[in-house]
């Protein structure tokens, strides 16, 4: 058996995986075109990208914003969510899904995820609904769509707004429908690590013209539609992107379909090969999704199979073999210091808001599936999934090698 690299053996891989972002002459020429035009500000290219991305996701309207976090906050505000309201969110996601709720002066309520999809579980949503619930934010985690049929039915039954957090899911579909245009609104991110990027940026999609107009106003200093420039109707902010952002995004959008196909093909190869390793569990639950963006490839470390080898030790050993691998989130969102703090007065709004009139103690929240996933999850990034078949084989070989040498890893 080959000696593990962590113990001085030769690593499986010494070369790097594909870099990010991907760019070529398209981005250079587009940026230079904006530069030379002298028209740098929120103009024709922004409008063109909004229209093209909305059409790509099968939505009627697109409203860009400076990032996905702001997009979520604006969508909540446009939907009338505010003081005294509760919004149901999953605990296994980036902070922005919940912090946007706080920024809208509403209260996030955590509903556990499905262990096999890592998306919010509809049954847990039902359990979390109270008389103050106004909205649900399902996250299409890693690019896999949440169960939008069940979530839609719950929302209709209880008259709730659905805002899709699609910040991992450009091009993903649920039963042939593009995500982000299924709920009342959908939000996407174009931050530096995302599968389509302009370093920062975001967009809100909707099929509702009134909501689109509200979102536009909130992102554009509260201005009205077709009204004088210096008349402001809402308490909006300056959340606009520039022509430079839009120039990059138009080029990025052109190659997205091809990249989605590559990632899907490589993910399927990983599913088949990693499933053969006893100490690893792939997430293969059937999904109606027939197209998936794969912002992350997620799988699971099976502790009982490793006979005393910790996940942290396993990760160190795989990384030593030249395979970048991540444990993902260290804990569910409610265990972040932001949600553990307590107090009264304006500093602790919206939890201390008199309009809320309830006690929310996040220190008592327990979502067992999310906690187990945080303890056992493993991630490969979307950039790795742009590699060749040989790259995928190296990823599998590195893990298989560590599995075969597991006895030497016991501490």
PyMOL commands that set and color helices and strands:
alter all, ss='L'
color gray80, all
select helices_A, chain A and resi 5-7+25-37+44-56+68-78+96-103+122-128+141-143+148-158+209-219+243-274+303-306+311-320+333-335+337-340+346-348+362-364+368-376+384-386+389-404+406-409
alter helices_A, ss='H'
color red, helices_A
select strands_A, chain A and resi 61-65+86-90+107-111+133-137+161-165+173-174+177-178+185-189+202-206+280-282+296-301+377-381
alter strands_A, ss='S'
color yellow, strands_A
deselect
rebuild
show_as cartoon
